[in-house]
Amino acid sequence: MNNEKESDLQLELESRFLTYALSTIVSRSLPDVRDGLKPIHRRILFAMESIGLNATAKPVKSAKIIGEVLGKYHPHGDASTYESMVRMAQDFSMRYPLVDGKGNFGSVDGDAPAAYRYTEGKLTAITSYILNDLKKETVEYKANYDNTIKEPVVLPSRVPNLLINGSSGIAVGMACSFPSHNISEVMAALITMIKDPDTTVGQLMKHIKGPDFPGGGIILTSKAEIKNAYELGLGAVKIRGEWKVDQLPRGKQQIIIHSIPYGVNKSRLIEKIAEIIISKKLPPLIDVRDESDEKMRVVLELKAGANTEKIMTYLLRHTELENNFQLNFNCLKPNGEPARLSIKEICRYFLDFRKEVVIRRLEYELAILIKRLHILDGFVVLFSELDKALKIIRSSKSKQEAHDKLKIGFKLDDEQVLAILEIPLYRLVSMEVEKMLAEQKEKSKEKKQIQTILSSD
């Protein structure tokens, strides 16, 4: 049977390109406003959590992690998947790394990480706050690519990951660029918004002073410009590296650069300064050395009597010691729709999501409590005539006979009777009875507390 049909080429191209573009935007390039993650990062964290790689666990080979991700959740290239994992482990790329990498995971000099057969990894402590409550039915799940297992649509993050760690990506006709922020400042802003939902961006900025990049740097952009960027979800901030001047014997000085703008390759910056020295475009500057260890330390050696202010002015103009970071707050809303949001809208979506997660978690915990209390209620009925119950159990020729007699004699249901018959007879003594009564009292108290919370706004 011939299923071919004629179609207008232009319309067909437009339709297929739009489908591809939307797939790229939703499935690869833009983070979700709720957990701040793209699908690849979410799958890596979920896969690591699934095999028990929490912060206290022993790290395993990155190759095993990548294999777990590719085999179960992300049937794409191993190189791009490993690159995503590496970035989450780099403290110069992420303000709060989500992966604890062991081995060579690259450097601020642009060095490539070691192959995944050599490195190891596990989750960091902060990542537990992103994954906590995942097993309490707090988020929706969907089928994986081959419909064999389920994966979460979003992670029930307790931390505003999109704001504290930022994100960047390029899709078809759409890009995003979120800077990182200080977690204490963001949390204070969220508390303010909880107290007053009509909080303005200006009021949020009493807490969130501006971006807070890993590696330091000074933001030169005015608060008014940052506020405008936060309101529009679009703008730029100017970042400058930091330095100090050391006084040396014989009237000499040296400049110590101890931070550079986010995303700048330190080796290339030093190469550029070296080119300036070799070309004699800045005669008072005679040498540059990289003395960095765990802390950044780039030393600029000067001639005696050199004007440090003029030297730094020249370097700021001709190197990446000062540059711009573009802000573009495009992300996916909870309904999957891409949109450019203000910082206030990002905070609001996160708080709404947290409320939904907390409600779902409490409903799950309440259901568990109700189920346990139902069992305990059966034991309480049994304890009222314990001798009678023990006589029935001991005289019964089979478990089924004991089941039927207890069910009728004490007016219990199947679930309660099964629970009673599962425990050894020696536990049905006064001490165990007291424990169960105490548990019933405690569980009833917890149930009431949860119901009170759920009934509140």
Secondary structure, DSSP 4 states (H G I P E B T S, - for coil): --------HHHHHHHHHHHHHHHHIIIIIS-BTTT---HHHHHHHHHHHHTT--TTSPPEEHHHHHHHHHHHT--S-HHHHHHHHHHHH-TTT-SS-SEEEES----TT-PPPPPTTT-EEEE-TTTHHHHTTGGGT-S-EEE-TTSSSEEESS---SS-HHHHH-EEEEETTEEEEE----HHHHHHHHHHHHH-TT--HHHHTTT--S---TT--EE-S-HHHHHHHHHHTEEEEEEE-EEEEEE-GGG-EEEEEEE--TT--HHHHHHHHHHHHHTTSSTTEEEEEE--SSS--EEEEE-TT--HHHHHHHHHHHSTTEEEEEEE-EEE-TTS-EEE--HHHHHHHHHHHHHHHHHHHHHHHHHHHHHHHHHHHHHHHHHHTHHHHHHHHHH-SSHHHHHHHHHHHHT--HHHHHHHHHS-GGGSSHHHHHHHHHHHHHHHHHHHHHHHHHH--
